[in-house]
Amino acid sequence: MSNRGEDLESQIAELQAAVDGLTEELVETKERVRQLEETTDSLEADDSEPEGQTTAEQQAQARGAERRDAEFVAEGDDGADEAAAEGEEESDDDDGDDIIVA
């Protein structure tokens, strides 16, 4: 019977160590969450970005450019695709002097 009691005491000690470790991690996590919430709150309070305005629009406004330029920056390479499509249209206007080698 003493062997069974020692096994149970050993399991209790292991479980207690696990509970202590998890409790410590929980306390540290709660502290970190509190710090992140404070940082988020301060960033939101300092945030002067008007709602709905993109960074590209802010930059355009700061340098006095038109909104069209900001939209082009926000869209990325879509303008390059349009330019390539225009270039393809121009190449379709050839005289028919193409040489076909079979």
N, CA, C and O atoms as CSV, one atom per row, in Angstrom:
chain,resi,resn,atom,element,x,y,z
A,1,MET,N,N,0.816,-1.194,0.000
A,1,MET,CA,C,0.000,0.000,0.000
A,1,MET,C,C,0.858,1.256,0.000
A,1,MET,O,O,0.432,2.275,-0.544
A,2,SER,N,N,2.017,1.225,0.572
A,2,SER,CA,C,2.872,2.407,0.636
A,2,SER,C,C,3.368,2.779,-0.762
A,2,SER,O,O,3.586,3.952,-1.062
A,3,ASN,N,N,3.541,1.767,-1.608
A,3,ASN,CA,C,3.985,2.029,-2.967
A,3,ASN,C,C,2.931,2.850,-3.732
A,3,ASN,O,O,3.256,3.783,-4.467
A,4,ARG,N,N,1.690,2.478,-3.535
A,4,ARG,CA,C,0.583,3.208,-4.181
A,4,ARG,C,C,0.511,4.623,-3.642
A,4,ARG,O,O,0.251,5.553,-4.406
A,5,GLY,N,N,0.731,4.814,-2.365
A,5,GLY,CA,C,0.710,6.147,-1.753
A,5,GLY,C,C,1.839,7.013,-2.283
A,5,GLY,O,O,1.646,8.203,-2.535
A,6,GLU,N,N,3.021,6.421,-2.456
A,6,GLU,CA,C,4.157,7.172,-2.988
A,6,GLU,C,C,3.896,7.592,-4.439
A,6,GLU,O,O,4.245,8.700,-4.846
A,7,ASP,N,N,3.284,6.699,-5.206
A,7,ASP,CA,C,2.946,7.030,-6.593
A,7,ASP,C,C,1.971,8.202,-6.648
A,7,ASP,O,O,2.129,9.120,-7.453
A,8,LEU,N,N,0.966,8.159,-5.782
A,8,LEU,CA,C,-0.010,9.241,-5.754
A,8,LEU,C,C,0.630,10.565,-5.328
A,8,LEU,O,O,0.325,11.614,-5.895
A,9,GLU,N,N,1.509,10.513,-4.336
A,9,GLU,CA,C,2.202,11.720,-3.892
A,9,GLU,C,C,3.084,12.280,-5.006
A,9,GLU,O,O,3.180,13.496,-5.176
A,10,SER,N,N,3.724,11.393,-5.760
A,10,SER,CA,C,4.564,11.812,-6.876
A,10,SER,C,C,3.704,12.488,-7.959
A,10,SER,O,O,4.087,13.523,-8.505
A,11,GLN,N,N,2.556,11.904,-8.258
A,11,GLN,CA,C,1.659,12.497,-9.254
A,11,GLN,C,C,1.145,13.852,-8.787
A,11,GLN,O,O,1.034,14.791,-9.576
A,12,ILE,N,N,0.835,13.943,-7.501
A,12,ILE,CA,C,0.347,15.217,-6.954
A,12,ILE,C,C,1.432,16.282,-7.073
A,12,ILE,O,O,1.142,17.422,-7.436
A,13,ALA,N,N,2.675,15.924,-6.774
A,13,ALA,CA,C,3.781,16.882,-6.879
A,13,ALA,C,C,3.962,17.347,-8.329
A,13,ALA,O,O,4.180,18.533,-8.577
A,14,GLU,N,N,3.870,16.411,-9.288
A,14,GLU,CA,C,3.999,16.767,-10.704
A,14,GLU,C,C,2.864,17.689,-11.138
A,14,GLU,O,O,3.088,18.680,-11.833
A,15,LEU,N,N,1.651,17.353,-10.724
A,15,LEU,CA,C,0.501,18.184,-11.077
A,15,LEU,C,C,0.597,19.575,-10.453
A,15,LEU,O,O,0.240,20.572,-11.082
A,16,GLN,N,N,1.075,19.633,-9.228
A,16,GLN,CA,C,1.225,20.929,-8.558
A,16,GLN,C,C,2.269,21.784,-9.288
A,16,GLN,O,O,2.083,22.991,-9.447
A,17,ALA,N,N,3.362,21.159,-9.729
A,17,ALA,CA,C,4.388,21.885,-10.475
A,17,ALA,C,C,3.813,22.402,-11.800
A,17,ALA,O,O,4.108,23.522,-12.215
A,18,ALA,N,N,2.994,21.580,-12.456
A,18,ALA,CA,C,2.366,21.999,-13.711
A,18,ALA,C,C,1.415,23.173,-13.478
A,18,ALA,O,O,1.406,24.130,-14.251
A,19,VAL,N,N,0.623,23.098,-12.420
A,19,VAL,CA,C,-0.310,24.179,-12.092
A,19,VAL,C,C,0.458,25.457,-11.778
A,19,VAL,O,O,0.069,26.537,-12.223
A,20,ASP,N,N,1.544,25.348,-11.018
A,20,ASP,CA,C,2.351,26.526,-10.687
A,20,ASP,C,C,2.930,27.165,-11.955
A,20,ASP,O,O,2.903,28.386,-12.112
A,21,GLY,N,N,3.449,26.334,-12.850
A,21,GLY,CA,C,4.022,26.850,-14.101
A,21,GLY,C,C,2.969,27.522,-14.969
A,21,GLY,O,O,3.202,28.598,-15.520
A,22,LEU,N,N,1.813,26.885,-15.086
A,22,LEU,CA,C,0.741,27.473,-15.885
A,22,LEU,C,C,0.220,28.770,-15.266
A,22,LEU,O,O,-0.118,29.711,-15.984
A,23,THR,N,N,0.154,28.817,-13.950
A,23,THR,CA,C,-0.286,30.036,-13.271
A,23,THR,C,C,0.686,31.173,-13.550
A,23,THR,O,O,0.267,32.300,-13.812
A,24,GLU,N,N,1.979,30.881,-13.494
A,24,GLU,CA,C,2.994,31.902,-13.771
A,24,GLU,C,C,2.876,32.400,-15.221
A,24,GLU,O,O,2.956,33.601,-15.479
A,25,GLU,N,N,2.686,31.470,-16.154
A,25,GLU,CA,C,2.527,31.864,-17.559
A,25,GLU,C,C,1.277,32.716,-17.757
A,25,GLU,O,O,1.292,33.673,-18.531
A,26,LEU,N,N,0.197,32.371,-17.061
A,26,LEU,CA,C,-1.040,33.139,-17.169
A,26,LEU,C,C,-0.842,34.563,-16.664
A,26,LEU,O,O,-1.304,35.518,-17.289
A,27,VAL,N,N,-0.163,34.704,-15.544
A,27,VAL,CA,C,0.093,36.035,-14.984
A,27,VAL,C,C,0.940,36.856,-15.956
A,27,VAL,O,O,0.657,38.033,-16.177
A,28,GLU,N,N,1.986,36.242,-16.542
A,28,GLU,CA,C,2.838,36.942,-17.502
A,28,GLU,C,C,2.058,37.320,-18.751
A,28,GLU,O,O,2.246,38.410,-19.292
A,29,THR,N,N,1.182,36.430,-19.216
A,29,THR,CA,C,0.380,36.704,-20.408
A,29,THR,C,C,-0.584,37.850,-20.158
A,29,THR,O,O,-0.744,38.726,-21.008
A,30,LYS,N,N,-1.226,37.850,-19.000
A,30,LYS,CA,C,-2.151,38.931,-18.670
A,30,LYS,C,C,-1.422,40.270,-18.609
A,30,LYS,O,O,-1.968,41.286,-19.039
A,31,GLU,N,N,-0.212,40.286,-18.087
A,31,GLU,CA,C,0.579,41.519,-18.021
A,31,GLU,C,C,0.933,41.993,-19.432
A,31,GLU,O,O,0.854,43.185,-19.730
A,32,ARG,N,N,1.316,41.072,-20.280
A,32,ARG,CA,C,1.671,41.427,-21.668
A,32,ARG,C,C,0.448,41.951,-22.424
A,32,ARG,O,O,0.561,42.910,-23.188
A,33,VAL,N,N,-0.706,41.339,-22.221
A,33,VAL,CA,C,-1.937,41.811,-22.855
A,33,VAL,C,C,-2.261,43.221,-22.378
A,33,VAL,O,O,-2.661,44.071,-23.173
A,34,ARG,N,N,-2.090,43.470,-21.092
A,34,ARG,CA,C,-2.338,44.808,-20.542
A,34,ARG,C,C,-1.418,45.831,-21.205
A,34,ARG,O,O,-1.863,46.921,-21.565
A,35,GLN,N,N,-0.133,45.486,-21.371
A,35,GLN,CA,C,0.818,46.396,-22.013
A,35,GLN,C,C,0.427,46.658,-23.465
A,35,GLN,O,O,0.486,47.794,-23.935
A,36,LEU,N,N,0.028,45.599,-24.173
A,36,LEU,CA,C,-0.383,45.762,-25.562
A,36,LEU,C,C,-1.638,46.630,-25.680
A,36,LEU,O,O,-1.747,47.450,-26.592
A,37,GLU,N,N,-2.567,46.448,-24.769
A,37,GLU,CA,C,-3.776,47.266,-24.786
A,37,GLU,C,C,-3.437,48.732,-24.551
A,37,GLU,O,O,-4.003,49.612,-25.201
A,38,GLU,N,N,-2.515,49.003,-23.625
A,38,GLU,CA,C,-2.101,50.387,-23.371
A,38,GLU,C,C,-1.438,50.987,-24.609
A,38,GLU,O,O,-1.696,52.136,-24.970
A,39,THR,N,N,-0.583,50.197,-25.251
A,39,THR,CA,C,0.093,50.672,-26.457
A,39,THR,C,C,-0.917,50.937,-27.563
A,39,THR,O,O,-0.836,51.955,-28.250
A,40,THR,N,N,-1.862,50.028,-27.737
A,40,THR,CA,C,-2.887,50.190,-28.763
A,40,THR,C,C,-3.728,51.427,-28.488
A,40,THR,O,O,-4.025,52.196,-29.402
A,41,ASP,N,N,-4.109,51.619,-27.242
A,41,ASP,CA,C,-4.906,52.788,-26.882
A,41,ASP,C,C,-4.153,54.081,-27.163
A,41,ASP,O,O,-4.729,55.041,-27.674
A,42,SER,N,N,-2.868,54.108,-26.831
A,42,SER,CA,C,-2.091,55.331,-27.061
A,42,SER,C,C,-1.888,55.577,-28.550
A,42,SER,O,O,-1.888,56.725,-28.992
A,43,LEU,N,N,-1.714,54.502,-29.333
A,43,LEU,CA,C,-1.569,54.666,-30.785
A,43,LEU,C,C,-2.865,55.152,-31.416
A,43,LEU,O,O,-2.842,55.983,-32.324
A,44,GLU,N,N,-3.986,54.644,-30.944
A,44,GLU,CA,C,-5.277,55.079,-31.463
A,44,GLU,C,C,-5.527,56.533,-31.108
A,44,GLU,O,O,-6.099,57.272,-31.909
A,45,ALA,N,N,-5.110,56.957,-29.924
A,45,ALA,CA,C,-5.290,58.341,-29.516
A,45,ALA,C,C,-4.399,59.268,-30.341
A,45,ALA,O,O,-4.798,60.388,-30.659
A,46,ASP,N,N,-3.200,58.812,-30.687
A,46,ASP,CA,C,-2.260,59.613,-31.459
A,46,ASP,C,C,-2.544,59.568,-32.949
A,46,ASP,O,O,-2.010,60.373,-33.712
A,47,ASP,N,N,-3.371,58.642,-33.360
A,47,ASP,CA,C,-3.622,58.439,-34.781
A,47,ASP,C,C,-4.365,59.639,-35.351
A,47,ASP,O,O,-5.512,59.908,-34.993
A,48,SER,N,N,-3.691,60.352,-36.240
A,48,SER,CA,C,-4.309,61.534,-36.836
A,48,SER,C,C,-4.813,61.255,-38.240
A,48,SER,O,O,-5.240,62.177,-38.935
A,49,GLU,N,N,-4.771,59.999,-38.671
A,49,GLU,CA,C,-5.205,59.631,-40.018
A,49,GLU,C,C,-6.722,59.734,-40.107
A,49,GLU,O,O,-7.438,59.080,-39.349
A,50,PRO,N,N,-7.207,60.551,-41.030
A,50,PRO,CA,C,-8.656,60.643,-41.190
A,50,PRO,C,C,-9.224,59.306,-41.646
A,50,PRO,O,O,-8.586,58.563,-42.393
A,51,GLU,N,N,-10.416,59.019,-41.190
A,51,GLU,CA,C,-11.034,57.733,-41.506
A,51,GLU,C,C,-11.332,57.645,-42.991
A,51,GLU,O,O,-11.866,58.583,-43.584
A,52,GLY,N,N,-10.984,56.510,-43.590
A,52,GLY,CA,C,-11.274,56.277,-44.991
A,52,GLY,C,C,-10.224,56.802,-45.950
A,52,GLY,O,O,-10.349,56.599,-47.157
A,53,GLN,N,N,-9.201,57.465,-45.457
A,53,GLN,CA,C,-8.175,57.998,-46.344
A,53,GLN,C,C,-6.972,57.071,-46.338
A,53,GLN,O,O,-6.457,56.727,-45.274
A,54,THR,N,N,-6.521,56.664,-47.518
A,54,THR,CA,C,-5.401,55.751,-47.619
A,54,THR,C,C,-4.089,56.507,-47.482
A,54,THR,O,O,-4.049,57.731,-47.598
A,55,THR,N,N,-3.025,55.766,-47.235
A,55,THR,CA,C,-1.708,56.372,-47.117
A,55,THR,C,C,-1.326,57.055,-48.416
A,55,THR,O,O,-0.736,58.136,-48.391
A,56,ALA,N,N,-1.646,56.453,-49.542
A,56,ALA,CA,C,-1.332,57.052,-50.840
A,56,ALA,C,C,-2.053,58.388,-50.998
A,56,ALA,O,O,-1.480,59.350,-51.509
A,57,GLU,N,N,-3.298,58.444,-50.565
A,57,GLU,CA,C,-4.045,59.698,-50.652
A,57,GLU,C,C,-3.448,60.751,-49.728
A,57,GLU,O,O,-3.396,61.926,-50.091
A,58,GLN,N,N,-3.000,60.355,-48.550
A,58,GLN,CA,C,-2.365,61.295,-47.638
A,58,GLN,C,C,-1.095,61.855,-48.252
A,58,GLN,O,O,-0.844,63.058,-48.188
A,59,GLN,N,N,-0.292,60.977,-48.848
A,59,GLN,CA,C,0.952,61.418,-49.469
A,59,GLN,C,C,0.669,62.362,-50.617
A,59,GLN,O,O,1.349,63.376,-50.776
A,60,ALA,N,N,-0.330,62.034,-51.415
A,60,ALA,CA,C,-0.684,62.893,-52.538
A,60,ALA,C,C,-1.160,64.252,-52.044
A,60,ALA,O,O,-0.815,65.284,-52.621
A,61,GLN,N,N,-1.937,64.250,-50.997
A,61,GLN,CA,C,-2.439,65.492,-50.439
A,61,GLN,C,C,-1.283,66.325,-49.887
A,61,GLN,O,O,-1.272,67.547,-50.031
A,62,ALA,N,N,-0.323,65.673,-49.263
A,62,ALA,CA,C,0.809,66.378,-48.683
A,62,ALA,C,C,1.673,67.041,-49.749
A,62,ALA,O,O,2.212,68.124,-49.520
A,63,ARG,N,N,1.811,66.415,-50.896
A,63,ARG,CA,C,2.658,66.999,-51.938
A,63,ARG,C,C,1.843,67.805,-52.944
A,63,ARG,O,O,2.398,68.342,-53.903
A,64,GLY,N,N,0.541,67.893,-52.734
A,64,GLY,CA,C,-0.293,68.721,-53.587
A,64,GLY,C,C,-0.656,68.065,-54.905
A,64,GLY,O,O,-1.071,68.765,-55.830
A,65,ALA,N,N,-0.519,66.774,-55.032
A,65,ALA,CA,C,-0.847,66.079,-56.268
A,65,ALA,C,C,-2.338,65.831,-56.343
A,65,ALA,O,O,-3.059,65.954,-55.353
A,66,GLU,N,N,-2.787,65.478,-57.538
A,66,GLU,CA,C,-4.196,65.188,-57.728
A,66,GLU,C,C,-4.549,63.837,-57.133
A,66,GLU,O,O,-3.677,62.992,-56.927
A,67,ARG,N,N,-5.817,63.638,-56.861
A,67,ARG,CA,C,-6.299,62.382,-56.302
A,67,ARG,C,C,-6.051,61.227,-57.278
A,67,ARG,O,O,-5.846,60.089,-56.855
A,68,ARG,N,N,-6.071,61.517,-58.563
A,68,ARG,CA,C,-5.850,60.486,-59.573
A,68,ARG,C,C,-4.490,59.827,-59.367
A,68,ARG,O,O,-4.361,58.612,-59.517
A,69,ASP,N,N,-3.477,60.617,-59.024
A,69,ASP,CA,C,-2.155,60.067,-58.771
A,69,ASP,C,C,-2.182,59.128,-57.575
A,69,ASP,O,O,-1.538,58.078,-57.594
A,70,ALA,N,N,-2.916,59.495,-56.544
A,70,ALA,CA,C,-2.998,58.660,-55.351
A,70,ALA,C,C,-3.681,57.338,-55.663
A,70,ALA,O,O,-3.281,56.290,-55.156
A,71,GLU,N,N,-4.710,57.390,-56.496
A,71,GLU,CA,C,-5.395,56.155,-56.863
A,71,GLU,C,C,-4.480,55.255,-57.668
A,71,GLU,O,O,-4.512,54.035,-57.504
A,72,PHE,N,N,-3.662,55.840,-58.539
A,72,PHE,CA,C,-2.716,55.056,-59.325
A,72,PHE,C,C,-1.720,54.365,-58.401
A,72,PHE,O,O,-1.405,53.193,-58.605
A,73,VAL,N,N,-1.219,55.073,-57.386
A,73,VAL,CA,C,-0.276,54.490,-56.438
A,73,VAL,C,C,-0.952,53.391,-55.635
A,73,VAL,O,O,-0.349,52.348,-55.383
A,74,ALA,N,N,-2.200,53.616,-55.231
A,74,ALA,CA,C,-2.913,52.628,-54.421
A,74,ALA,C,C,-3.217,51.365,-55.227
A,74,ALA,O,O,-3.238,50.267,-54.670
A,75,GLU,N,N,-3.452,51.513,-56.542
A,75,GLU,CA,C,-3.780,50.361,-57.367
A,75,GLU,C,C,-2.560,49.533,-57.701
A,75,GLU,O,O,-2.706,48.350,-58.010
A,76,GLY,N,N,-1.380,50.085,-57.654
A,76,GLY,CA,C,-0.171,49.320,-57.927
A,76,GLY,C,C,0.127,49.234,-59.398
A,76,GLY,O,O,0.166,50.263,-60.072
A,77,ASP,N,N,0.344,48.028,-59.932
A,77,ASP,CA,C,0.783,47.810,-61.302
A,77,ASP,C,C,-0.367,47.761,-62.299
A,77,ASP,O,O,-0.133,47.459,-63.469
A,78,ASP,N,N,-1.582,48.041,-61.894
A,78,ASP,CA,C,-2.708,48.003,-62.827
A,78,ASP,C,C,-2.486,48.972,-63.975
A,78,ASP,O,O,-2.872,48.681,-65.107
A,79,GLY,N,N,-1.879,50.107,-63.710
A,79,GLY,CA,C,-1.597,51.075,-64.754
A,79,GLY,C,C,-0.621,50.525,-65.763
A,79,GLY,O,O,-0.740,50.823,-66.952
A,80,ALA,N,N,0.334,49.738,-65.335
A,80,ALA,CA,C,1.294,49.133,-66.252
A,80,ALA,C,C,0.592,48.135,-67.155
A,80,ALA,O,O,0.930,48.020,-68.333
A,81,ASP,N,N,-0.381,47.412,-66.616
A,81,ASP,CA,C,-1.141,46.473,-67.425
A,81,ASP,C,C,-1.929,47.217,-68.501
A,81,ASP,O,O,-2.011,46.763,-69.642
A,82,GLU,N,N,-2.508,48.364,-68.130
A,82,GLU,CA,C,-3.261,49.153,-69.099
A,82,GLU,C,C,-2.344,49.680,-70.185
A,82,GLU,O,O,-2.723,49.684,-71.356
A,83,ALA,N,N,-1.144,50.125,-69.827
A,83,ALA,CA,C,-0.190,50.623,-70.808
A,83,ALA,C,C,0.234,49.498,-71.747
A,83,ALA,O,O,0.393,49.721,-72.947
A,84,ALA,N,N,0.416,48.312,-71.219
A,84,ALA,CA,C,0.785,47.170,-72.052
A,84,ALA,C,C,-0.351,46.836,-73.008
A,84,ALA,O,O,-0.107,46.498,-74.166
A,85,ALA,N,N,-1.587,46.926,-72.536
A,85,ALA,CA,C,-2.739,46.653,-73.390
A,85,ALA,C,C,-2.825,47.692,-74.500
A,85,ALA,O,O,-3.158,47.347,-75.634
A,86,GLU,N,N,-2.534,48.953,-74.202
A,86,GLU,CA,C,-2.533,49.995,-75.218
A,86,GLU,C,C,-1.447,49.725,-76.248
A,86,GLU,O,O,-1.648,49.940,-77.443
A,87,GLY,N,N,-0.298,49.253,-75.783
A,87,GLY,CA,C,0.803,48.931,-76.678
A,87,GLY,C,C,0.431,47.797,-77.610
A,87,GLY,O,O,0.831,47.797,-78.774
A,88,GLU,N,N,-0.318,46.841,-77.123
A,88,GLU,CA,C,-0.768,45.728,-77.953
A,88,GLU,C,C,-1.733,46.221,-79.010
A,88,GLU,O,O,-1.691,45.762,-80.151
A,89,GLU,N,N,-2.609,47.157,-78.644
A,89,GLU,CA,C,-3.546,47.702,-79.607
A,89,GLU,C,C,-2.800,48.412,-80.723
A,89,GLU,O,O,-3.178,48.287,-81.888
A,90,GLU,N,N,-1.764,49.143,-80.401
A,90,GLU,CA,C,-0.988,49.849,-81.397
A,90,GLU,C,C,-0.299,48.879,-82.331
A,90,GLU,O,O,-0.209,49.145,-83.530
A,91,SER,N,N,0.190,47.759,-81.819
A,91,SER,CA,C,0.879,46.801,-82.668
A,91,SER,C,C,-0.093,46.068,-83.590
A,91,SER,O,O,0.332,45.495,-84.593
A,92,ASP,N,N,-1.376,46.072,-83.274
A,92,ASP,CA,C,-2.373,45.448,-84.137
A,92,ASP,C,C,-2.641,46.279,-85.386
A,92,ASP,O,O,-3.241,45.781,-86.339
A,93,ASP,N,N,-2.207,47.530,-85.396
A,93,ASP,CA,C,-2.451,48.426,-86.519
A,93,ASP,C,C,-1.390,48.301,-87.610
A,93,ASP,O,O,-1.232,49.224,-88.409
A,94,ASP,N,N,-0.661,47.193,-87.667
A,94,ASP,CA,C,0.404,47.013,-88.653
A,94,ASP,C,C,-0.174,46.957,-90.067
A,94,ASP,O,O,-1.379,46.789,-90.255
A,95,ASP,N,N,0.709,47.103,-91.054
A,95,ASP,CA,C,0.309,47.104,-92.456
A,95,ASP,C,C,0.044,45.703,-92.998
A,95,ASP,O,O,-0.480,45.571,-94.105
A,96,GLY,N,N,0.377,44.690,-92.281
A,96,GLY,CA,C,0.253,43.320,-92.760
A,96,GLY,C,C,1.527,42.883,-93.457
A,96,GLY,O,O,1.507,41.944,-94.252
A,97,ASP,N,N,2.636,43.549,-93.169
A,97,ASP,CA,C,3.927,43.219,-93.789
A,97,ASP,C,C,4.676,42.151,-93.002
A,97,ASP,O,O,5.884,41.989,-93.173
A,98,ASP,N,N,3.981,41.431,-92.155
A,98,ASP,CA,C,4.638,40.409,-91.339
A,98,ASP,C,C,5.078,39.251,-92.221
A,98,ASP,O,O,4.371,38.874,-93.155
A,99,ILE,N,N,6.232,38.695,-91.929
A,99,ILE,CA,C,6.745,37.542,-92.662
A,99,ILE,C,C,6.475,36.309,-91.841
A,99,ILE,O,O,6.849,36.248,-90.669
A,100,ILE,N,N,5.832,35.325,-92.435
A,100,ILE,CA,C,5.518,34.082,-91.736
A,100,ILE,C,C,6.404,32.993,-92.320
A,100,ILE,O,O,6.387,32.747,-93.527
A,101,VAL,N,N,7.174,32.344,-91.463
A,101,VAL,CA,C,8.079,31.266,-91.895
A,101,VAL,C,C,7.462,29.959,-91.445
A,101,VAL,O,O,7.151,29.776,-90.268
A,102,ALA,N,N,7.286,29.034,-92.410
A,102,ALA,CA,C,6.650,27.770,-92.091
A,102,ALA,C,C,7.671,26.673,-91.918
A,102,ALA,O,O,7.308,25.530,-91.644
